[in-house]
Amino acid sequence: MIRYKLWVWVLCLVFPTWVWAENETRTCTSFTQQGRQVTFHLADSAALQLQLCSSSVVKIWFSPDGQLQRRNASFAVINEELEEVGTIHVDEQAACYEIFTPKLRIRVNKSPMSLQIFDKYQKLLFSDYADKGHVSEGTKKVEYKVLRRDEHFFGLGEKAGKMDRRGESYKMWNSDKPCYSVVEDPLYKSIPFFMSNYRYGIFLDNTYKTEFKFGTESRDYYSFEAPNGEMVYYFIFGKDYKEIISQYVGLTGKPIMPPKWALGFAQCRGLLTSEKLSREIAEGYRKRGIPCDIIYQDIGWTEYLQDFEWRKGNYENPKKMLSDLKEMGFKVVVSQDPVIAQANKKQWEEADRLGYFVKDHTNGKSYDMPWPWGGNCGVVDFTLPAVADWWGTYQQKPIDDGISGFWTDMGEPAWSNEEQTERLVMKHHLGMHDEIHNVYGLTWDKVVKEQFEKRNPDRRVFQMTRAAYAGLQRYTFGWTGDSGNGDDVLQGWGQLANQIPVMLSAGLGLIPFSSCDITGYCGDIEDYPAMAELYTRWIQFGAFNPLSRIHHEGDNPVEPWLFGPEAEKNAKAAIELKYRLLPYIYTYAREAYDTGLPIMRPLFLEYPMDMETFSTDAQFLFGRELLVAPVVKKGARTKNVYLPEGTWIDYNNKQTVYTGEQWTTVDAPLSSVPMFVKQGSIIPTMPVMNYIHEKPVYPLTFEIFPAQEGAQAAFTLYEDEGENLGYQRHEFVKTPIICSTLANGYELTVFAREGKGYTVPGPRNLLFRIYSAKAPKEVTVKGKKIKKTKPERLEENLENDTETVAWSWDKEAGICSVRIPDKGVDEQLMITFK
């Protein structure tokens, strides 16, 4: 017996996770019930509470002491009653308790106590591992779950490395990681939500430095743990990833929509902090006809952090500058930091006197925070309610001057990474820093957004943030921070490649509107011709970021025309492509608001049963219809691409066709990004402009890639005012379009506009380009033949002549084009083959 105890003691020293043995076998002895909640009581005074948020979402709370009390309400979850669940019945059996819903069978085994969740067909979805499902040691709590041999995991928000998380471990601790590596963890944001291919998701609602280990300790289990706080998590079942995400949206809230102009291109650099430089960049874009909507001002736009006053000497007349740039079609976005510099004596003393700074727990004074810019600072305590109006008054000053938005930078807060344990003495109004750290940026972004909307009624906020927690989608958009190779900017190809899975994972974490720093941010650019190829490939990838911002550190200029004529031409082409696709992008922006689904999508989101898509980290879907495969290797002029089921058409030439469910190598010249459209798709486009809605009225072109005979291609165009909050009041219009492929031609139906509260701003034309291998004989509109004209004549005066009805056939390109005025009513077109 002595030898056995000694052997167990040795094993516990060697394998610390075996502390579960000291908890002895937990036995469930009884349960109590109140409304949606069923609490199971254990012999050791612990408790396991299950709350049915819906028939497929279960809140799970394990409490070692049985108290079931939270210090702070959830920062992320805003709704736990997703649907009516009726009367909950607990079926007690000799060995277990069971709860049935229309979608789930939930079992709590009595001894040893363990939790298992099955679908309604009795397939096991989720299970505690053996008798160590719920383990506690002091304040630390660990959940161990069964790991299947074929189980894969996706999510956790903005994380580096491969999208499939199996075999890796991750921490949640918002960290300032300049020039981060392609596998570095943790990064700037903490979103403890992941999904399994076993059709469930887990959201761990704990703000401490939680950790996820997806099979790194055993091939039989995975785990998630918290060093402190409550072990509260949500089990979310869905038939696929989309359904899981939609229920996560139900828990944590819908993403806000950006202003339409925010979906254009933006220009920035680290020292873009002057009126003179801003005007020069604006002139450079307009002179060359390269579309651009936004010019950013980085941290040095103010003399002091964070007084929101224009820096004297850098800006002669900021109001006039903003007015002049507005006339040119530019919006200006300025940075915020969440601190007050001690050198900013007046504001610092004001905040200190009012008690608006985070305190030093050791002395009760305002915490003295070293800061990367502007010297030591006080950290503003955004968890204190009184701070909101105070901050809102300050941030309104540049808004009144004419700026259009903010980017909230360094909200981790900066210089408080894992190794800086001295920061843990910070005390916020709502708790010590180890609890508040990961939500600090979230509380700041909440104040920025709510104060903006309070003082600027019915106007969409633009706020792009670096550090955040789950639920950020209610307040802000995101960017992926300081990527790139700081040692040698020309060796940043790996960082470029890594941004694809980083952004795709961000989208799965409910950051549908995000950007990377196009060019990578890090590294001095000393040889612009040598950088031209990498720059071009960054731009081509960045064109498919929902928010596209060119940005680099210091005084490294990164405007397209600096990298040589070829790079400028190729960059311009990529930027123009994004502007053409704006009607398509904006329609998916609305879908993101409605459903939480990102615009940039991993292939498995649309093809969940195709396991080959689990490892397609170098490509993505852009909406449902387009597949994009950016080139991310130096010198590469081909790209190995996986095309899922269906038939795919090369979007760059419209005539090359590929069969799906296989890998293929395609040409990838420096002038374009490999891009494919699925057969049976309709893609709405618009004319390229210097900036979004430079012309408020413009023709819409619908590229139609007909389905197979007997099938349909469909798209529903979404339109609204673009800058107000009408989208939340259902003030918009939608235009459904269906193209049916018949044995003898195509039937194209344009349905009457649906909706209210928004009116298309003027008469316009609709142009349909149908890519067809067969030549049409005639085209009718509402049964009447329309005239045929030459392709080059069809689009003449397309912006002004809204009376002409005609069609053309381009035999060489295989395009049948039809032009009709948009009257907002039902239209039926028949294209009949010869």
N, C-alpha and C positions, 0 to 999 in steps of 0.2 A: 504493500500500500504506500509506503514511504517512497519507494522507487517510482511508483506511478505519479504521485503528486510532484516529485522532483522533475519528472519528464514533462508533465504539463507546464510546470513553471518555466522550464527551459524553452519549450515551444512558444510560450507567451512572450518571452524575451526576444526570441528570434523573429517571431511573427506577431507584431503588436496588434494587428487587426483581430487576433484571436481573443481579445478582451471580452468578446461576446460570451465566452464560456463562463466568465465570472457572473454574468447576469442570471445564470441557471436557466432552466427551461421555463419560458413564460407560459402561463395558463390563463385562458379567458374564462371567467367565472359567471359573468352576467352581462346584461346590456340594459341601457335606458334609451328612451326615444323621445324626441321633441321635434315635431314638425319634420323638416327635411333631414334632421340630424339623428344619427344612431350612434351611441357611444358604447363601446365594448370595454368592460372593466376587467382588469387583470389582477391576478392574485398578489402581485408585488406592488399594487397601487398605481401602476401605469394605466394609461387609457389610449385606446385607438378610436378616433371619431371619424365616421364617414358621413359626408353631407352630399346629398344628391342635388347637384346644380341643374341637372337635366337627366334625361334617360341615358345619356352617353358620357356625362362629365361628373366625376366624383372628386370631391375635396377630401383629402386624406390628411389626418392630423394625428401624429403619434406624440404623446406626452409622457415622458418617463415618470413624472410625479402626479399625473392625472389632473393637473390644474386646468389645462386647456384655456390659458389666458395669453393674450398678445400684448406686448408693451406698446407697439404702434400698430395702427391699422395698416393694411396693405397699401404700399405705394403704387402697386401695379394693377391689382384687381379692383374693378369698379362695379362689377355686377356678378353676384353668385347665383342669382335666380334666373337662369337662362330660359327656362320653360316651366310650366306647371308639371308637377310630378305626381299629383294625387296623393292618396294615402299610401304610405310605405309600410309594407308588411315584412316582418322579419320571421323567417321560418327556422325554428330551432330544431336541430336534429341531435342525435347522440354525440356526434363528433364535430359538428360545426353549426354555424348560423349561415343562412343564405338570404340574400335580397335579390329579387328579380325586377328588372325593368324591361321595357319592350326591346331593348338592345343588348342588355348585359345580364350576366349572372355573377353576383358578387358573393364570394365565400370567405368567411372568417373561420378558420379551423381553431378548435378549442385548445388542444394540447399536443404538441407545442403550438402556441398561437401563431398563425400566419395568415396572410391575406393573398387571395387569388381572385383574378377577374377573368371571366370567360365571355365570349360573345354568345349570342342567343342560340348558336348552333353547338355550343359546348366546346368550342375551340379555345384552348388556353391562350390568353393574350399576355398576361402580366402576372408575375408570381414572386412572392418573397422567396429568398434562397434558403432552403432547408429550414433550420430553426434560428437563423441569424438575420431575419429580415429587418428587424428594427433593433439597432444597437445603440447604447448610450454609454458615455464615459465622461463623467463630469458634465460640462456644458456641451461637449461634442456629441453629435448625433449622426449616425450612418444608416443608410438604407441599402441593403444588399438584395439584388433581384436576379432571377434566373436569366442566364444568357444562352440563347439558342445558337447552334452552330451556324445557322444561316441568317442571323439577325444583324441588321445594320442600323446605324444611327445618323441622323442629320440634324443640324441646327446649332443651337447655342449662340446664334447671332454672329457678330463680326469676329470671326476667328481665322487665324492663318492655317495653312496646311490644306490637306485634302478634305473634301466635303464629307466623305464617309468617316465618321468619328470612331468607328470600331478600332480597337487596338491602341487608342490614344487616351490621354488624360488632360483635363482642362481646369483652370481656375477662374473664378469670377473675382477680379479685383481691378477696377478701372485704373489703367496704367499709362503713363506718358512714355511711349516707346519710340523715340525718333529713329528713323531708318531701320525699322524692325525687320527681322529676318523672315524667311518664308515659312518658318515653323514656330516663331516666337509666341509665347503665351505667358501671362494674359496681355490683352491689348486694351483699347480705350473704353469699350462698352461691356456691360454685363447683362446678358439676356439668358437666364437659366431655363430655357425652354428648348426641348429637343423632341424629335419624332423617331419612331421605330418603324421599320418595314412590316412589323407585326400589327400595324394599323392602330397605333396609339401614340399619344404624345404625353410628355411630362413637363409641367411647369413647377419648378421648385421656388416657392415664394418666400425666400429668405435672403436678406440683403447683406449678410456677412460674407466672408471670403469662402464661398462654397466651392466644392470640388467635385468633378465628375470623372469617373474612371471606367472607361468602356472596355473592360476585359483586360486591363493591364496587370491585374493581380491574379486573375484566374481565367481559364477558358470556360468556366461554368457559371460565373456571375459577373455582373457589373454593379457599380455602386454610385451613389451620390451622397454627399455629406455636408454638414455645416458645423463650424467650430463653436457656434453659439446661436441663440435665438430659437425660434420654434421650428420644428420639423413639419412644415405645412407644404403639401404639394397637391397638384391637381392631375388626375388621370383623365385623359381626353381621348375618347374612342371615335374613330371615323372610318368610313369605308375606304378612304384614300387620304393623301396628305392634304388636299384642298379642304376636305371636310374637317380635318383636325385643326387646320389654320383658322377656318371660319369660326370654330368654337373658342379658340384662343382669343380671337377678336372679340367675341361675345364677353369673355372674361375681362379683357384689358382695354377694350375700346377701339373705335375705328381710327384709321390714320386720317389726318387732315390732308386736304388737297393743296398743293402749292398754287400760287398764281401762275397763269399760263406762261408768262414771260420767263418764269424760273426754269422751264424745260428747254430753254435755248442754251447757247454757249456763254461761258463766263471767263473773264481774264483776271488773273491775280499774279502777284509775286510777293515775297517776304517784305521787300522795301517799297512796295507800291503804297506810298504814304504821302503823296504830294499832289497838289492841283496840277502842276506843270506836267508831271508824268501821266496823270490820268487823262489829261487833254491830248497828249501826244499819242497814247495808246488808242483812244477813241478815234482820232483822226486817221491813224494807221489802218484800223479796221475798215472805216468807211471809204477811205481812199482806194483800198484794194478790193472792195466789194465782198469781204469775208463776213458772213453773218456773225453777230455778237449782240447779246442783250444786257450783259451785266459786267460792271467793273467793280472789283472788290478793293477795299482799303484795309490793309493789315494793321497789326497791333500799334504801330507808331503813328496812327492818324491823330491820336490825342497826345498832349504833352504828358499827362499823368493818367495812370490807371486808377479808377475808371470814372473820370469826371464827364465824359461825353462832350468835351469841348475840343473844337478843331485846333490842331497844333499851330501856334503862331509861327510864321516864317515858312511853313509848308503849304499853307492855304491862304491865298490873298483875300478871296471872297468866296467862301464855300457855298453860300446860297446861290450865287450867280453860276458857279461851276456846276452845281447840281441842276440848275435850271437849263443851262446850255447843253449839258449832257442829255438831259431829258428831251430837249428839242431834237437831238441826234438819235434818239431812240434808246438811250442807255439808262439802265437802273444802276444805282450805286448801293452796295451792301458793305457795311462796316463791321469790324470785329468788336466783340465784348470779351473782357476777362472778368471773373467773379471776385475781384479783389479791389482794395483801395490801397494805393501806394502810400507809405508813410511820408514820402516826399510831397505828396498831395495833402499838405498840412490841414487845410480848411476842411476838406471832406473827410479826411481820416479822423480828425478830432470830433467832427459831427457824428460820425458813425460810432466811434468809441463811446462818446457821451450817451448816445441813445441805446447802447448795448446791442448794436446790430452786427457785431463781429462774433465769429466762433471764439470760444474761450479756451484758455490754457487750463486744463483741469488741475495742474499742480499749483497754480498761483491765483486762479480766478480772473486773470487779466485777459485782454484781447490777445489771441495767439499771434506770435511774431513769426510770420511765414516768409522764408526766403522765396524769391520768385525769379523765374528766368529773365524777366524784363522789368525794369523800373525799380529794382531794389526790393527791400523787405516790404511786406504788405500785411494788411488785415484781411482775413478771409470772411466775406459776407455770409451771414447765416441765413440762407434762404428758407430754412425750416421754421424760422420765426415769422409768424403771420404779419407783424407790423412792418417787416422789411419790404413787403411787396409794393405798397404805394410809394414808399421812399425811393425804391429803385425805379419804379415806373415813371416817376417824375423826372428823374435824371435821363433815362433812356429816351424819353419823348423829345428831348431837345433836338437831336439830329433828325428825328422823324419830322418835326416841324420845319426843319431846314430843307427837307426834301429827299432824304435817303429812303430806300425802299425795303430795307431789311437788315438783319444781323447774322453774323456767324458767331456762335458762342464757343469760344476756344478755351482749351486748357481747364475744362471743368472737372477733371478727375478728382480733386484738383491736382494740377501739375506738381511735380516733385514730391509726390506722396505715394510712390510705388511700394511694393512689398518690402524692399530692403530699408525703406525709411520709416522704421518703427517708431521713431521719435514723434511722428505725426499722430500716433494713436492717443496722445494726451489731449488732442482737440476734443472739445465738448460742444456739441450743437444743441440747439433748443430741444430737439427731439431725441437726443441720445449721444452716446460716445461715438468717436469717429469710426471704430471698427464696425458699427452698425450702419452708420450714415454714409460712409465713404462711397459706396457704389450707387447710392441714390442722390448724392450731392448735385451732380450735373442735372439730374432729372428735376429736382426741386427748383433749380435755377431756371431751367427751360420752361417750367410751368409758370413761373413768375413772369418771364419775358413774354410769353404768349398771352397770358391772361391780361397783363397790363397793356399790351399792344391793342388787344381787342377792346378793352375798356375805354381806351383813349382814342381809338381809331375805328369807330363803329362800322360794321358791315364791310370790313376790309380784311382780306386774307393776310395772315402773317407769313413772312418769309423768315425762317430761322433754321440755320444748318449747324448741327452740333457735333462735337467730337466725343464727349463722354456722356454716357446715359445708362439707364436701367430699363428693364421691361416696362412697357407702357409709354415709352417716349413718343410713340406714333401719334399720341393725342396732342402733342405740343410742337413737334419739331421734325426736321429732316436730318439726314446724317451725311458725314463723309468719313473716310477710312483712315485719316490721319497721315502721318509722315512716313510714307513708304519710299522706295527708291534706295539706291546704293550710295551711301555717304562717303565711302572710301574711293569709289571710282564710278562716277555717274554712267559711264559707258558700259559698265557691267551690271546694269540694272534690269536685264532681261528676266531674270528669275523673279524679281519683285513685280514686274509687269504681269508675268504669268500668274503669280500668286493672287493678284488682285481679282482675278475671275472668281475663284472659289470664295474669297473673302467677301465679295459683294453679293454673290449668290446666297451665301449663308446669312448675310445681313438681311437680305430680302425674306428669307424664311423666318427670321426673328422679328418680323413686322417692321422692317425699315424699307418700305417699297420705294421711297424717294431718297436716293443717295448718290454720292459721287466719290470717286477717288481723286487724288491730286494728280491730274494728268501731267506727265513728265516724271512723276515719282517723288517730287518735292526735294529729296535729298541729293546732295552732291554738287560741287561746283562745275559749271559747264565752261570748259576752257577751249574746246574745239567744236564749234558749231557744225561744220560739215561732217565731222565724225559722229556727231549726235543725231544727224538728220534721220537716219533709218529708224533708230529707236524712238525718236520723237514722233515720226509718222505713225508707227505702230501704236504708240500711246494714244494719239489722237483718234485713230481708227477704233480702238477699244472704247475710248472715252465718249465717242459719239453715241454709244449705246448705253451709257450711264443715264439714268433718268435725269439727274442733274449733272451737267458737264462743266467742270471747272479746270482750266489750265492754271497750274500753280507750281511755283518753285521757291526754294529757300533764298534768303538774302536778296542780293541785287542781281540775281541771275535772270535776265529777261528771257521770256519764253513765248514771245509772240510768233505766229507761224512764219512770217516773212523773214525771220532771222536765220533760218536754217537752209537757205538756198532756194532757188526757183522751183526745183522738183518737189522738195518737201512742202513748200508753200502751196503748190498746185494740188498735191495729194491731200494735204490737210484741209484745204478749202473744199475739196470734193467730199471728204468725210463729214465735214461740218454741214455742208449743203444737204447731204443725204438726211441728216437728222432733221433739218428744217422742213424738208419735203415730207417727212414722215410724221409731222406734228399732229395731224388729225388722228392718225393711228395711235400715236403715243398718248394723246390726251384722252382718247376713248378708254385706253387701259389705265390711265390715271384715275378715271372715275371708277373703274372696276376695282382698283386698289382701295379706294375709299369704301366702296360697298362691301368688299369681301376680305380685304387684307392681302390679296394675292399680289406678289411683286410683278413688275413689268419685266425685269430680268429674271428668268426662271431656269433652275436646273432642269434638265430633261426629265428626271424622274417625277417631277411635279405633274407633268402631262402624261407621262408613260410609266406609271408606278409599277406595272407588272414586268417591265423590261429591266432585268437586273444589270444589263450592260450599261444602262444609264447611270448606275451608281458611281461609276468611275470616270464619267465624262467631265472632268474638271476644267478642260481647256476650251469649252464651248458652252453655249446657252441658248435658250429660247428667248425671243424678244416678243412678249405676248404669246399667243398660241400659234400664230401663222408663220412667223419668221424664225429661222435658226441662224445664229451668228457664230462664227469660229475664228476669232481674231488670231492673227499671226503673232507669236510671242517668242520666236527664236531668231537670233541674229542670222542674217543672210538667207533665211528661208524664203523660198518662192513657191512652195507647195505646203499643203496642210492636210494632215490625216484627220478625217472627220467621221464621226458616227452619226448616221442618219437613222432615226427610229422608223417604226412602221409607216407605210404609206409611200407615196411617190413624191419626190422633192425636185424642185426646179431651181436651177442656178439663177438667183435674183439679179446677178450682174449682167447676164446676157439673155435670160428669159427663154432660151431654146435648148439648153442642155438639161437633160432629165436623168434623175438617179432613182434607183429602187432602194427602198429603205430596209431597215433591220440588218445593216451591214456597215462596216468601216470602208471608207474609200479615200483615196488621195486625190486632192483637187488642186488646180492651179491657184496660186496666191501671189500675183504680182504686187509690187510695192504700191501700185496705184489704187488698190482696192482691198477690201476685207472679204473673205469668203462668206457668203450669205445665201441662204436658201429659203424658198417659200414652199409651203406644202400645197400640193394639188388640192383644189377645192377651197381656195382662199380668195378673199377680197381685201385689198389693201388700199385704204383711202390716203391720198396725198394732197399737197397744196403747192403753189409756186414758192420758190425760194425768195426770201426777202432779207433785207439788211438786219431786220429784227422782227420778232413775232408781231404780227398784225400791223406792220408798217402801213399796209393797206387793209382797212377794216373789212372790205368786201373783196372776195377773190373766188375764182372758180375752184371747184373740187374735182380731182381726178380719182377715179376708182380703177385700180389695176385688178383685173379679174382673171384668175387662173382656174378655169372651169373644172368641175369635178368629173368623175367618170360618168358615162351614160347612165341615167336613172338616178343620179345623186345631185346634190346641191352644194353650191358655195354660198356662204352667207356672212354678213357683217352688219352690225347696228352702230351707226355713227352717233357719237355723243357730242353735244355742243352746249356751252353755257357762256355767261358773261365773261368769265375768266379771271376776275380779280375780286369779286365780292363773295359774300357767304351764301349767295342764293343756292349754291349746290346743296347746302344742308337743309334748305327749305323746299327742295325738289323743284327748283326753278331751272329748267333745262329743256332741251328738245332732243329727241332721238329719231334717226331715220333708218329704218330697217331696209336692207337690200338683199335680195335673193336671186341667184342665177341658177336655173335648173338646166341640166344637160339632157337634151332629148335626142332621139335617133336622127332627127333631121335638122338640128340646130340648137339654139339656146333661147330660153325664155327668161328675160330679165325683168324682175318686178321691183320697182321703187315704191315703197309704201309711204303714205302721207306722214308728215312729221307728227310725232307724238310729244306731248308735254305742254307745259305752261310756264309763264313767268319770264320767258326769254324769247326774243324774236330775232331771227336772222337779220343782220343789219342792213341788208339791201338785196336787190336782184342779183342773181349770179347764175352761172352755168354749171351743169354737171357733165363731165366727160368720162365716158366708160371706155377703157382699153381692155379688150378681150383677147387674150393670147390663145390663138386657135391654129391647129394644123390644117384645118379645112377652110377653104375660101367660101365666104358668104355670097348668096345670090341676091338677097334683098333684106332690108330691115324695115320693120313696121313699128309705129308707135300708136298704141291704142287701135290697132287694126289698119292704120293708114300708112301706105308706103311713104318713106322719106327719101329725099334726094341723096345721091351719092356724089362725093367730091374727092379731090386728090388729098392724100394725107397732109401735105404741107399747107393746104388751104383750110383744112378743117379747124385748125386751132388759131386762125387769124382773128384778131380782135376778140379773143376769148374773154377778156376781162370786161369789155364794155357792151358788146352786142349780145343781148340776152333774148333775142327773138329767133335766131337761126336754129333750125333742126336739121341735122345732116349726119351722114356716116361716110367712112372711108375704109379701104382695105390696103394695108401695106403687105404685099406678098412676100417681100424679102424678110421682113421682121416677123411675119405671121401675126399681125395685129389688126383686129377689126375695131375701129374707134367709132363711138356714137356720141353725138353732142345734143343735149337738150337743155332748155332753161329749167331752173329749179323753181317750181311753183309750190312746192310743199304739199302736193297732192299725189294720189296714187297714179303711177305711170307703169304701163306694161309695154315692154319692147320685145319683139321677136326677131331673132337673127336666124335666117333660114339658109342652109347650105345649098350649094349648087348641086 
